[in-house]
Amino acid sequence: LNTTSCLDRETFSCSISLDLLKDPDPVTTSCGHSYCMKCIQTNWDEEDQKGIHSCPQCRETFTPRPVLKKDAINVETFFFHDFYNKL
């Protein structure tokens, strides 16, 4: 495993589950960090009582809770790069 592959895996991994971001549900927060939709929703569900939601990576806070949208570009980029590295 080379350094580039490690960096790519880290870039395209959910920092909550530590798994690769999976289609169809990767999302990116407004601070630029990406998560599996289910992971970040579960994390924020636990923060609902406080009324302040934060990014698990950088701790940027969001009030109110942001609406998350799918981020298919991250997944497509990762799989293209992974395929290219195997050639």
PDB file of N, CA, C and O in Angstrom:
ATOM      1  N   LEU A   1       0.855  -1.178   0.000  1.00  0.00           N
ATOM      2  CA  LEU A   1       0.000   0.000   0.000  1.00  0.00           C
ATOM      3  C   LEU A   1       0.894   1.232   0.000  1.00  0.00           C
ATOM      4  O   LEU A   1       1.741   1.381   0.880  1.00  0.00           O
ATOM      5  N   ASN A   2       0.716   2.108  -0.969  1.00  0.00           N
ATOM      6  CA  ASN A   2       1.555   3.297  -1.031  1.00  0.00           C
ATOM      7  C   ASN A   2       0.917   4.469  -0.286  1.00  0.00           C
ATOM      8  O   ASN A   2      -0.253   4.415   0.091  1.00  0.00           O
ATOM      9  N   THR A   3       1.690   5.512  -0.083  1.00  0.00           N
ATOM     10  CA  THR A   3       1.228   6.681   0.670  1.00  0.00           C
ATOM     11  C   THR A   3       0.018   7.316   0.017  1.00  0.00           C
ATOM     12  O   THR A   3      -0.909   7.736   0.710  1.00  0.00           O
ATOM     13  N   THR A   4       0.010   7.394  -1.316  1.00  0.00           N
ATOM     14  CA  THR A   4      -1.116   8.005  -2.022  1.00  0.00           C
ATOM     15  C   THR A   4      -2.400   7.248  -1.732  1.00  0.00           C
ATOM     16  O   THR A   4      -3.440   7.866  -1.503  1.00  0.00           O
ATOM     17  N   SER A   5      -2.346   5.903  -1.737  1.00  0.00           N
ATOM     18  CA  SER A   5      -3.535   5.108  -1.450  1.00  0.00           C
ATOM     19  C   SER A   5      -4.023   5.346  -0.033  1.00  0.00           C
ATOM     20  O   SER A   5      -5.229   5.422   0.200  1.00  0.00           O
ATOM     21  N   CYS A   6      -3.094   5.467   0.928  1.00  0.00           N
ATOM     22  CA  CYS A   6      -3.477   5.727   2.317  1.00  0.00           C
ATOM     23  C   CYS A   6      -4.170   7.078   2.436  1.00  0.00           C
ATOM     24  O   CYS A   6      -5.202   7.197   3.097  1.00  0.00           O
ATOM     25  N   LEU A   7      -3.609   8.081   1.802  1.00  0.00           N
ATOM     26  CA  LEU A   7      -4.212   9.401   1.852  1.00  0.00           C
ATOM     27  C   LEU A   7      -5.585   9.396   1.204  1.00  0.00           C
ATOM     28  O   LEU A   7      -6.513  10.021   1.717  1.00  0.00           O
ATOM     29  N   ASP A   8      -5.725   8.701   0.087  1.00  0.00           N
ATOM     30  CA  ASP A   8      -7.012   8.651  -0.594  1.00  0.00           C
ATOM     31  C   ASP A   8      -8.035   7.936   0.272  1.00  0.00           C
ATOM     32  O   ASP A   8      -9.188   8.360   0.353  1.00  0.00           O
ATOM     33  N   ARG A   9      -7.618   6.853   0.920  1.00  0.00           N
ATOM     34  CA  ARG A   9      -8.544   6.118   1.780  1.00  0.00           C
ATOM     35  C   ARG A   9      -9.002   7.017   2.925  1.00  0.00           C
ATOM     36  O   ARG A   9     -10.180   7.020   3.282  1.00  0.00           O
ATOM     37  N   GLU A  10      -8.070   7.781   3.503  1.00  0.00           N
ATOM     38  CA  GLU A  10      -8.423   8.687   4.588  1.00  0.00           C
ATOM     39  C   GLU A  10      -9.356   9.780   4.090  1.00  0.00           C
ATOM     40  O   GLU A  10     -10.323  10.130   4.767  1.00  0.00           O
ATOM     41  N   THR A  11      -9.073  10.318   2.916  1.00  0.00           N
ATOM     42  CA  THR A  11      -9.887  11.379   2.339  1.00  0.00           C
ATOM     43  C   THR A  11     -11.307  10.909   2.077  1.00  0.00           C
ATOM     44  O   THR A  11     -12.255  11.680   2.225  1.00  0.00           O
ATOM     45  N   PHE A  12     -11.459   9.655   1.688  1.00  0.00           N
ATOM     46  CA  PHE A  12     -12.771   9.139   1.309  1.00  0.00           C
ATOM     47  C   PHE A  12     -13.339   8.177   2.340  1.00  0.00           C
ATOM     48  O   PHE A  12     -14.100   7.270   2.002  1.00  0.00           O
ATOM     49  N   SER A  13     -12.967   8.378   3.597  1.00  0.00           N
ATOM     50  CA  SER A  13     -13.489   7.565   4.692  1.00  0.00           C
ATOM     51  C   SER A  13     -14.340   8.425   5.608  1.00  0.00           C
ATOM     52  O   SER A  13     -14.103   9.622   5.768  1.00  0.00           O
ATOM     53  N   CYS A  14     -15.327   7.793   6.200  1.00  0.00           N
ATOM     54  CA  CYS A  14     -16.170   8.438   7.197  1.00  0.00           C
ATOM     55  C   CYS A  14     -15.401   8.425   8.513  1.00  0.00           C
ATOM     56  O   CYS A  14     -14.983   7.360   8.969  1.00  0.00           O
ATOM     57  N   SER A  15     -15.206   9.586   9.130  1.00  0.00           N
ATOM     58  CA  SER A  15     -14.437   9.632  10.370  1.00  0.00           C
ATOM     59  C   SER A  15     -15.234   9.133  11.581  1.00  0.00           C
ATOM     60  O   SER A  15     -14.694   9.033  12.682  1.00  0.00           O
ATOM     61  N   ILE A  16     -16.496   8.826  11.379  1.00  0.00           N
ATOM     62  CA  ILE A  16     -17.300   8.255  12.467  1.00  0.00           C
ATOM     63  C   ILE A  16     -17.211   6.727  12.421  1.00  0.00           C
ATOM     64  O   ILE A  16     -16.875   6.097  13.424  1.00  0.00           O
ATOM     65  N   SER A  17     -17.511   6.128  11.260  1.00  0.00           N
ATOM     66  CA  SER A  17     -17.488   4.662  11.146  1.00  0.00           C
ATOM     67  C   SER A  17     -16.118   4.120  10.760  1.00  0.00           C
ATOM     68  O   SER A  17     -15.836   2.935  10.936  1.00  0.00           O
ATOM     69  N   LEU A  18     -15.262   5.009  10.225  1.00  0.00           N
ATOM     70  CA  LEU A  18     -13.931   4.654   9.721  1.00  0.00           C
ATOM     71  C   LEU A  18     -13.979   3.756   8.489  1.00  0.00           C
ATOM     72  O   LEU A  18     -12.958   3.197   8.086  1.00  0.00           O
ATOM     73  N   ASP A  19     -15.165   3.616   7.888  1.00  0.00           N
ATOM     74  CA  ASP A  19     -15.329   2.869   6.642  1.00  0.00           C
ATOM     75  C   ASP A  19     -15.242   3.827   5.464  1.00  0.00           C
ATOM     76  O   ASP A  19     -15.379   5.040   5.619  1.00  0.00           O
ATOM     77  N   LEU A  20     -15.011   3.259   4.282  1.00  0.00           N
ATOM     78  CA  LEU A  20     -15.065   4.088   3.079  1.00  0.00           C
ATOM     79  C   LEU A  20     -16.476   4.630   2.917  1.00  0.00           C
ATOM     80  O   LEU A  20     -17.457   3.945   3.205  1.00  0.00           O
ATOM     81  N   LEU A  21     -16.563   5.873   2.451  1.00  0.00           N
ATOM     82  CA  LEU A  21     -17.876   6.455   2.175  1.00  0.00           C
ATOM     83  C   LEU A  21     -18.570   5.590   1.150  1.00  0.00           C
ATOM     84  O   LEU A  21     -17.973   5.201   0.146  1.00  0.00           O
ATOM     85  N   LYS A  22     -19.813   5.293   1.396  1.00  0.00           N
ATOM     86  CA  LYS A  22     -20.524   4.375   0.520  1.00  0.00           C
ATOM     87  C   LYS A  22     -21.633   5.082  -0.229  1.00  0.00           C
ATOM     88  O   LYS A  22     -22.364   5.903   0.327  1.00  0.00           O
ATOM     89  N   ASP A  23     -21.741   4.745  -1.503  1.00  0.00           N
ATOM     90  CA  ASP A  23     -22.858   5.187  -2.299  1.00  0.00           C
ATOM     91  C   ASP A  23     -24.056   4.383  -1.806  1.00  0.00           C
ATOM     92  O   ASP A  23     -23.855   3.196  -1.551  1.00  0.00           O
ATOM     93  N   PRO A  24     -25.228   4.867  -1.647  1.00  0.00           N
ATOM     94  CA  PRO A  24     -25.702   6.130  -2.200  1.00  0.00           C
ATOM     95  C   PRO A  24     -25.744   7.274  -1.197  1.00  0.00           C
ATOM     96  O   PRO A  24     -26.396   8.283  -1.470  1.00  0.00           O
ATOM     97  N   ASP A  25     -25.076   7.164  -0.042  1.00  0.00           N
ATOM     98  CA  ASP A  25     -25.362   8.164   0.974  1.00  0.00           C
ATOM     99  C   ASP A  25     -24.190   8.958   1.559  1.00  0.00           C
ATOM    100  O   ASP A  25     -24.273   9.333   2.728  1.00  0.00           O
ATOM    101  N   PRO A  26     -23.112   9.238   0.835  1.00  0.00           N
ATOM    102  CA  PRO A  26     -22.109  10.122   1.424  1.00  0.00           C
ATOM    103  C   PRO A  26     -22.601  11.573   1.403  1.00  0.00           C
ATOM    104  O   PRO A  26     -23.243  12.005   0.445  1.00  0.00           O
ATOM    105  N   VAL A  27     -22.296  12.311   2.459  1.00  0.00           N
ATOM    106  CA  VAL A  27     -22.673  13.718   2.534  1.00  0.00           C
ATOM    107  C   VAL A  27     -21.469  14.529   2.997  1.00  0.00           C
ATOM    108  O   VAL A  27     -20.568  13.997   3.644  1.00  0.00           O
ATOM    109  N   THR A  28     -21.457  15.808   2.667  1.00  0.00           N
ATOM    110  CA  THR A  28     -20.398  16.709   3.100  1.00  0.00           C
ATOM    111  C   THR A  28     -21.028  17.874   3.850  1.00  0.00           C
ATOM    112  O   THR A  28     -21.991  18.476   3.374  1.00  0.00           O
ATOM    113  N   THR A  29     -20.491  18.190   5.012  1.00  0.00           N
ATOM    114  CA  THR A  29     -20.989  19.317   5.799  1.00  0.00           C
ATOM    115  C   THR A  29     -20.490  20.621   5.184  1.00  0.00           C
ATOM    116  O   THR A  29     -19.621  20.604   4.312  1.00  0.00           O
ATOM    117  N   SER A  30     -21.024  21.729   5.626  1.00  0.00           N
ATOM    118  CA  SER A  30     -20.611  23.022   5.083  1.00  0.00           C
ATOM    119  C   SER A  30     -19.157  23.342   5.406  1.00  0.00           C
ATOM    120  O   SER A  30     -18.557  24.193   4.751  1.00  0.00           O
ATOM    121  N   CYS A  31     -18.579  22.672   6.408  1.00  0.00           N
ATOM    122  CA  CYS A  31     -17.164  22.882   6.738  1.00  0.00           C
ATOM    123  C   CYS A  31     -16.251  22.002   5.885  1.00  0.00           C
ATOM    124  O   CYS A  31     -15.027  22.087   5.987  1.00  0.00           O
ATOM    125  N   GLY A  32     -16.861  21.143   5.029  1.00  0.00           N
ATOM    126  CA  GLY A  32     -16.084  20.368   4.074  1.00  0.00           C
ATOM    127  C   GLY A  32     -15.735  18.954   4.481  1.00  0.00           C
ATOM    128  O   GLY A  32     -14.997  18.284   3.760  1.00  0.00           O
ATOM    129  N   HIS A  33     -16.236  18.469   5.610  1.00  0.00           N
ATOM    130  CA  HIS A  33     -15.940  17.104   6.040  1.00  0.00           C
ATOM    131  C   HIS A  33     -17.045  16.162   5.580  1.00  0.00           C
ATOM    132  O   HIS A  33     -18.225  16.513   5.603  1.00  0.00           O
ATOM    133  N   SER A  34     -16.650  14.959   5.161  1.00  0.00           N
ATOM    134  CA  SER A  34     -17.602  14.008   4.592  1.00  0.00           C
ATOM    135  C   SER A  34     -17.860  12.841   5.537  1.00  0.00           C
ATOM    136  O   SER A  34     -16.974  12.379   6.255  1.00  0.00           O
ATOM    137  N   TYR A  35     -19.113  12.382   5.507  1.00  0.00           N
ATOM    138  CA  TYR A  35     -19.563  11.293   6.374  1.00  0.00           C
ATOM    139  C   TYR A  35     -20.576  10.445   5.623  1.00  0.00           C
ATOM    140  O   TYR A  35     -21.137  10.872   4.614  1.00  0.00           O
ATOM    141  N   CYS A  36     -20.802   9.235   6.129  1.00  0.00           N
ATOM    142  CA  CYS A  36     -21.942   8.449   5.674  1.00  0.00           C
ATOM    143  C   CYS A  36     -23.181   9.154   6.238  1.00  0.00           C
ATOM    144  O   CYS A  36     -23.171   9.591   7.389  1.00  0.00           O
ATOM    145  N   MET A  37     -24.227   9.266   5.451  1.00  0.00           N
ATOM    146  CA  MET A  37     -25.442   9.957   5.884  1.00  0.00           C
ATOM    147  C   MET A  37     -25.942   9.386   7.212  1.00  0.00           C
ATOM    148  O   MET A  37     -26.277  10.138   8.127  1.00  0.00           O
ATOM    149  N   LYS A  38     -25.992   8.075   7.315  1.00  0.00           N
ATOM    150  CA  LYS A  38     -26.515   7.436   8.528  1.00  0.00           C
ATOM    151  C   LYS A  38     -25.661   7.796   9.746  1.00  0.00           C
ATOM    152  O   LYS A  38     -26.200   8.047  10.823  1.00  0.00           O
ATOM    153  N   CYS A  39     -24.337   7.822   9.585  1.00  0.00           N
ATOM    154  CA  CYS A  39     -23.441   8.123  10.705  1.00  0.00           C
ATOM    155  C   CYS A  39     -23.643   9.533  11.239  1.00  0.00           C
ATOM    156  O   CYS A  39     -23.779   9.723  12.448  1.00  0.00           O
ATOM    157  N   ILE A  40     -23.664  10.522  10.357  1.00  0.00           N
ATOM    158  CA  ILE A  40     -23.784  11.907  10.814  1.00  0.00           C
ATOM    159  C   ILE A  40     -25.185  12.177  11.355  1.00  0.00           C
ATOM    160  O   ILE A  40     -25.348  12.951  12.299  1.00  0.00           O
ATOM    161  N   GLN A  41     -26.198  11.542  10.763  1.00  0.00           N
ATOM    162  CA  GLN A  41     -27.552  11.725  11.281  1.00  0.00           C
ATOM    163  C   GLN A  41     -27.674  11.148  12.691  1.00  0.00           C
ATOM    164  O   GLN A  41     -28.288  11.764  13.562  1.00  0.00           O
ATOM    165  N   THR A  42     -27.092   9.972  12.916  1.00  0.00           N
ATOM    166  CA  THR A  42     -27.115   9.360  14.245  1.00  0.00           C
ATOM    167  C   THR A  42     -26.375  10.246  15.241  1.00  0.00           C
ATOM    168  O   THR A  42     -26.838  10.458  16.362  1.00  0.00           O
ATOM    169  N   ASN A  43     -25.227  10.757  14.822  1.00  0.00           N
ATOM    170  CA  ASN A  43     -24.444  11.643  15.675  1.00  0.00           C
ATOM    171  C   ASN A  43     -25.250  12.883  16.041  1.00  0.00           C
ATOM    172  O   ASN A  43     -25.286  13.283  17.205  1.00  0.00           O
ATOM    173  N   TRP A  44     -25.892  13.488  15.056  1.00  0.00           N
ATOM    174  CA  TRP A  44     -26.662  14.702  15.309  1.00  0.00           C
ATOM    175  C   TRP A  44     -27.958  14.415  16.056  1.00  0.00           C
ATOM    176  O   TRP A  44     -28.436  15.271  16.800  1.00  0.00           O
ATOM    177  N   ASP A  45     -28.541  13.219  15.871  1.00  0.00           N
ATOM    178  CA  ASP A  45     -29.738  12.853  16.641  1.00  0.00           C
ATOM    179  C   ASP A  45     -29.409  12.882  18.135  1.00  0.00           C
ATOM    180  O   ASP A  45     -30.233  13.289  18.954  1.00  0.00           O
ATOM    181  N   GLU A  46     -28.198  12.444  18.475  1.00  0.00           N
ATOM    182  CA  GLU A  46     -27.764  12.434  19.872  1.00  0.00           C
ATOM    183  C   GLU A  46     -27.535  13.857  20.398  1.00  0.00           C
ATOM    184  O   GLU A  46     -27.628  14.092  21.603  1.00  0.00           O
ATOM    185  N   GLU A  47     -27.240  14.799  19.508  1.00  0.00           N
ATOM    186  CA  GLU A  47     -27.015  16.191  19.907  1.00  0.00           C
ATOM    187  C   GLU A  47     -28.298  17.016  19.904  1.00  0.00           C
ATOM    188  O   GLU A  47     -28.286  18.171  20.329  1.00  0.00           O
ATOM    189  N   ASP A  48     -29.406  16.443  19.431  1.00  0.00           N
ATOM    190  CA  ASP A  48     -30.662  17.192  19.327  1.00  0.00           C
ATOM    191  C   ASP A  48     -31.087  17.812  20.661  1.00  0.00           C
ATOM    192  O   ASP A  48     -31.640  18.911  20.676  1.00  0.00           O
ATOM    193  N   GLN A  49     -30.841  17.133  21.764  1.00  0.00           N
ATOM    194  CA  GLN A  49     -31.251  17.645  23.072  1.00  0.00           C
ATOM    195  C   GLN A  49     -30.555  18.963  23.398  1.00  0.00           C
ATOM    196  O   GLN A  49     -31.141  19.833  24.042  1.00  0.00           O
ATOM    197  N   LYS A  50     -29.302  19.112  22.953  1.00  0.00           N
ATOM    198  CA  LYS A  50     -28.542  20.336  23.216  1.00  0.00           C
ATOM    199  C   LYS A  50     -28.978  21.481  22.300  1.00  0.00           C
ATOM    200  O   LYS A  50     -28.823  22.653  22.643  1.00  0.00           O
ATOM    201  N   GLY A  51     -29.521  21.133  21.137  1.00  0.00           N
ATOM    202  CA  GLY A  51     -29.954  22.148  20.181  1.00  0.00           C
ATOM    203  C   GLY A  51     -28.819  22.736  19.351  1.00  0.00           C
ATOM    204  O   GLY A  51     -29.048  23.616  18.522  1.00  0.00           O
ATOM    205  N   ILE A  52     -27.614  22.262  19.566  1.00  0.00           N
ATOM    206  CA  ILE A  52     -26.459  22.704  18.782  1.00  0.00           C
ATOM    207  C   ILE A  52     -25.812  21.463  18.195  1.00  0.00           C
ATOM    208  O   ILE A  52     -25.523  20.504  18.912  1.00  0.00           O
ATOM    209  N   HIS A  53     -25.589  21.485  16.893  1.00  0.00           N
ATOM    210  CA  HIS A  53     -24.986  20.348  16.202  1.00  0.00           C
ATOM    211  C   HIS A  53     -23.597  20.747  15.744  1.00  0.00           C
ATOM    212  O   HIS A  53     -23.369  21.886  15.336  1.00  0.00           O
ATOM    213  N   SER A  54     -22.665  19.796  15.813  1.00  0.00           N
ATOM    214  CA  SER A  54     -21.291  20.136  15.438  1.00  0.00           C
ATOM    215  C   SER A  54     -20.686  19.066  14.545  1.00  0.00           C
ATOM    216  O   SER A  54     -21.126  17.916  14.528  1.00  0.00           O
ATOM    217  N   CYS A  55     -19.667  19.477  13.804  1.00  0.00           N
ATOM    218  CA  CYS A  55     -18.909  18.563  12.964  1.00  0.00           C
ATOM    219  C   CYS A  55     -18.026  17.719  13.889  1.00  0.00           C
ATOM    220  O   CYS A  55     -17.280  18.274  14.696  1.00  0.00           O
ATOM    221  N   PRO A  56     -18.097  16.394  13.786  1.00  0.00           N
ATOM    222  CA  PRO A  56     -17.269  15.540  14.634  1.00  0.00           C
ATOM    223  C   PRO A  56     -15.763  15.719  14.415  1.00  0.00           C
ATOM    224  O   PRO A  56     -14.964  15.377  15.287  1.00  0.00           O
ATOM    225  N   GLN A  57     -15.377  16.253  13.259  1.00  0.00           N
ATOM    226  CA  GLN A  57     -13.951  16.415  12.979  1.00  0.00           C
ATOM    227  C   GLN A  57     -13.398  17.737  13.466  1.00  0.00           C
ATOM    228  O   GLN A  57     -12.416  17.759  14.207  1.00  0.00           O
ATOM    229  N   CYS A  58     -14.008  18.844  13.064  1.00  0.00           N
ATOM    230  CA  CYS A  58     -13.448  20.160  13.401  1.00  0.00           C
ATOM    231  C   CYS A  58     -14.226  20.876  14.494  1.00  0.00           C
ATOM    232  O   CYS A  58     -13.791  21.919  14.981  1.00  0.00           O
ATOM    233  N   ARG A  59     -15.367  20.330  14.881  1.00  0.00           N
ATOM    234  CA  ARG A  59     -16.218  20.884  15.943  1.00  0.00           C
ATOM    235  C   ARG A  59     -16.913  22.204  15.575  1.00  0.00           C
ATOM    236  O   ARG A  59     -17.433  22.900  16.447  1.00  0.00           O
ATOM    237  N   GLU A  60     -16.917  22.543  14.267  1.00  0.00           N
ATOM    238  CA  GLU A  60     -17.698  23.717  13.860  1.00  0.00           C
ATOM    239  C   GLU A  60     -19.147  23.457  14.242  1.00  0.00           C
ATOM    240  O   GLU A  60     -19.659  22.356  14.040  1.00  0.00           O
ATOM    241  N   THR A  61     -19.806  24.467  14.792  1.00  0.00           N
ATOM    242  CA  THR A  61     -21.185  24.270  15.229  1.00  0.00           C
ATOM    243  C   THR A  61     -22.176  24.804  14.196  1.00  0.00           C
ATOM    244  O   THR A  61     -21.889  25.732  13.439  1.00  0.00           O
ATOM    245  N   PHE A  62     -23.344  24.184  14.198  1.00  0.00           N
ATOM    246  CA  PHE A  62     -24.413  24.531  13.259  1.00  0.00           C
ATOM    247  C   PHE A  62     -25.710  24.704  14.048  1.00  0.00           C
ATOM    248  O   PHE A  62     -26.138  23.800  14.765  1.00  0.00           O
ATOM    249  N   THR A  63     -26.318  25.860  13.907  1.00  0.00           N
ATOM    250  CA  THR A  63     -27.618  26.106  14.509  1.00  0.00           C
ATOM    251  C   THR A  63     -28.440  26.858  13.480  1.00  0.00           C
ATOM    252  O   THR A  63     -28.047  27.961  13.101  1.00  0.00           O
ATOM    253  N   PRO A  64     -29.532  26.341  13.017  1.00  0.00           N
ATOM    254  CA  PRO A  64     -30.127  25.043  13.351  1.00  0.00           C
ATOM    255  C   PRO A  64     -29.395  23.892  12.671  1.00  0.00           C
ATOM    256  O   PRO A  64     -28.421  24.096  11.947  1.00  0.00           O
ATOM    257  N   ARG A  65     -29.878  22.693  12.915  1.00  0.00           N
ATOM    258  CA  ARG A  65     -29.300  21.499  12.303  1.00  0.00           C
ATOM    259  C   ARG A  65     -29.367  21.616  10.782  1.00  0.00           C
ATOM    260  O   ARG A  65     -30.441  21.862  10.234  1.00  0.00           O
ATOM    261  N   PRO A  66     -28.239  21.444  10.094  1.00  0.00           N
ATOM    262  CA  PRO A  66     -28.237  21.577   8.628  1.00  0.00           C
ATOM    263  C   PRO A  66     -28.980  20.429   7.937  1.00  0.00           C
ATOM    264  O   PRO A  66     -29.046  19.305   8.434  1.00  0.00           O
ATOM    265  N   VAL A  67     -29.522  20.759   6.794  1.00  0.00           N
ATOM    266  CA  VAL A  67     -30.107  19.733   5.933  1.00  0.00           C
ATOM    267  C   VAL A  67     -28.960  19.172   5.100  1.00  0.00           C
ATOM    268  O   VAL A  67     -28.226  19.925   4.460  1.00  0.00           O
ATOM    269  N   LEU A  68     -28.807  17.866   5.109  1.00  0.00           N
ATOM    270  CA  LEU A  68     -27.708  17.228   4.381  1.00  0.00           C
ATOM    271  C   LEU A  68     -28.175  16.701   3.039  1.00  0.00           C
ATOM    272  O   LEU A  68     -29.292  16.200   2.903  1.00  0.00           O
ATOM    273  N   LYS A  69     -27.307  16.820   2.054  1.00  0.00           N
ATOM    274  CA  LYS A  69     -27.603  16.309   0.709  1.00  0.00           C
ATOM    275  C   LYS A  69     -26.506  15.340   0.300  1.00  0.00           C
ATOM    276  O   LYS A  69     -25.362  15.453   0.740  1.00  0.00           O
ATOM    277  N   LYS A  70     -26.871  14.387  -0.547  1.00  0.00           N
ATOM    278  CA  LYS A  70     -25.909  13.409  -1.045  1.00  0.00           C
ATOM    279  C   LYS A  70     -24.750  14.086  -1.750  1.00  0.00           C
ATOM    280  O   LYS A  70     -24.918  15.123  -2.392  1.00  0.00           O
ATOM    281  N   ASP A  71     -23.571  13.490  -1.624  1.00  0.00           N
ATOM    282  CA  ASP A  71     -22.365  14.017  -2.254  1.00  0.00           C
ATOM    283  C   ASP A  71     -21.772  12.931  -3.149  1.00  0.00           C
ATOM    284  O   ASP A  71     -20.760  12.321  -2.802  1.00  0.00           O
ATOM    285  N   ALA A  72     -22.393  12.693  -4.284  1.00  0.00           N
ATOM    286  CA  ALA A  72     -21.966  11.621  -5.186  1.00  0.00           C
ATOM    287  C   ALA A  72     -20.601  11.889  -5.799  1.00  0.00           C
ATOM    288  O   ALA A  72     -19.923  10.946  -6.206  1.00  0.00           O
ATOM    289  N   ILE A  73     -20.180  13.134  -5.876  1.00  0.00           N
ATOM    290  CA  ILE A  73     -18.893  13.462  -6.495  1.00  0.00           C
ATOM    291  C   ILE A  73     -17.744  12.815  -5.735  1.00  0.00           C
ATOM    292  O   ILE A  73     -16.832  12.274  -6.360  1.00  0.00           O
ATOM    293  N   ASN A  74     -17.759  12.852  -4.401  1.00  0.00           N
ATOM    294  CA  ASN A  74     -16.701  12.224  -3.614  1.00  0.00           C
ATOM    295  C   ASN A  74     -16.573  10.742  -3.924  1.00  0.00           C
ATOM    296  O   ASN A  74     -15.462  10.242  -4.101  1.00  0.00           O
ATOM    297  N   VAL A  75     -17.682  10.039  -3.992  1.00  0.00           N
ATOM    298  CA  VAL A  75     -17.653   8.602  -4.236  1.00  0.00           C
ATOM    299  C   VAL A  75     -17.144   8.304  -5.640  1.00  0.00           C
ATOM    300  O   VAL A  75     -16.303   7.424  -5.821  1.00  0.00           O
ATOM    301  N   GLU A  76     -17.649   9.033  -6.637  1.00  0.00           N
ATOM    302  CA  GLU A  76     -17.207   8.807  -8.006  1.00  0.00           C
ATOM    303  C   GLU A  76     -15.713   9.085  -8.153  1.00  0.00           C
ATOM    304  O   GLU A  76     -15.007   8.336  -8.828  1.00  0.00           O
ATOM    305  N   THR A  77     -15.235  10.141  -7.536  1.00  0.00           N
ATOM    306  CA  THR A  77     -13.815  10.485  -7.602  1.00  0.00           C
ATOM    307  C   THR A  77     -12.968   9.393  -6.981  1.00  0.00           C
ATOM    308  O   THR A  77     -11.950   9.000  -7.550  1.00  0.00           O
ATOM    309  N   PHE A  78     -13.376   8.894  -5.815  1.00  0.00           N
ATOM    310  CA  PHE A  78     -12.617   7.844  -5.143  1.00  0.00           C
ATOM    311  C   PHE A  78     -12.544   6.591  -6.004  1.00  0.00           C
ATOM    312  O   PHE A  78     -11.458   6.044  -6.196  1.00  0.00           O
ATOM    313  N   PHE A  79     -13.678   6.125  -6.527  1.00  0.00           N
ATOM    314  CA  PHE A  79     -13.676   4.891  -7.288  1.00  0.00           C
ATOM    315  C   PHE A  79     -12.906   5.033  -8.599  1.00  0.00           C
ATOM    316  O   PHE A  79     -12.265   4.079  -9.040  1.00  0.00           O
ATOM    317  N   PHE A  80     -12.959   6.204  -9.226  1.00  0.00           N
ATOM    318  CA  PHE A  80     -12.178   6.438 -10.435  1.00  0.00           C
ATOM    319  C   PHE A  80     -10.692   6.368 -10.102  1.00  0.00           C
ATOM    320  O   PHE A  80      -9.924   5.714 -10.809  1.00  0.00           O
ATOM    321  N   HIS A  81     -10.282   7.046  -9.019  1.00  0.00           N
ATOM    322  CA  HIS A  81      -8.875   7.072  -8.634  1.00  0.00           C
ATOM    323  C   HIS A  81      -8.400   5.679  -8.234  1.00  0.00           C
ATOM    324  O   HIS A  81      -7.288   5.285  -8.586  1.00  0.00           O
ATOM    325  N   ASP A  82      -9.223   4.926  -7.504  1.00  0.00           N
ATOM    326  CA  ASP A  82      -8.881   3.568  -7.084  1.00  0.00           C
ATOM    327  C   ASP A  82      -8.698   2.676  -8.317  1.00  0.00           C
ATOM    328  O   ASP A  82      -7.750   1.894  -8.389  1.00  0.00           O
ATOM    329  N   PHE A  83      -9.605   2.798  -9.277  1.00  0.00           N
ATOM    330  CA  PHE A  83      -9.512   2.016 -10.505  1.00  0.00           C
ATOM    331  C   PHE A  83      -8.238   2.374 -11.271  1.00  0.00           C
ATOM    332  O   PHE A  83      -7.526   1.485 -11.738  1.00  0.00           O
ATOM    333  N   TYR A  84      -7.948   3.666 -11.401  1.00  0.00           N
ATOM    334  CA  TYR A  84      -6.784   4.157 -12.119  1.00  0.00           C
ATOM    335  C   TYR A  84      -5.487   3.632 -11.484  1.00  0.00           C
ATOM    336  O   TYR A  84      -4.564   3.243 -12.200  1.00  0.00           O
ATOM    337  N   ASN A  85      -5.415   3.620 -10.157  1.00  0.00           N
ATOM    338  CA  ASN A  85      -4.207   3.138  -9.447  1.00  0.00           C
ATOM    339  C   ASN A  85      -3.979   1.646  -9.637  1.00  0.00           C
ATOM    340  O   ASN A  85      -2.848   1.178  -9.505  1.00  0.00           O
ATOM    341  N   LYS A  86      -5.026   0.890  -9.944  1.00  0.00           N
ATOM    342  CA  LYS A  86      -4.890  -0.567 -10.128  1.00  0.00           C
ATOM    343  C   LYS A  86      -4.433  -0.932 -11.532  1.00  0.00           C
ATOM    344  O   LYS A  86      -4.081  -2.085 -11.781  1.00  0.00           O
ATOM    345  N   LEU A  87      -4.432   0.032 -12.462  1.00  0.00           N
ATOM    346  CA  LEU A  87      -4.015  -0.244 -13.844  1.00  0.00           C
ATOM    347  C   LEU A  87      -2.533  -0.490 -13.933  1.00  0.00           C
ATOM    348  O   LEU A  87      -2.013  -0.737 -15.021  1.00  0.00           O
TER     349      LEU A  87
END
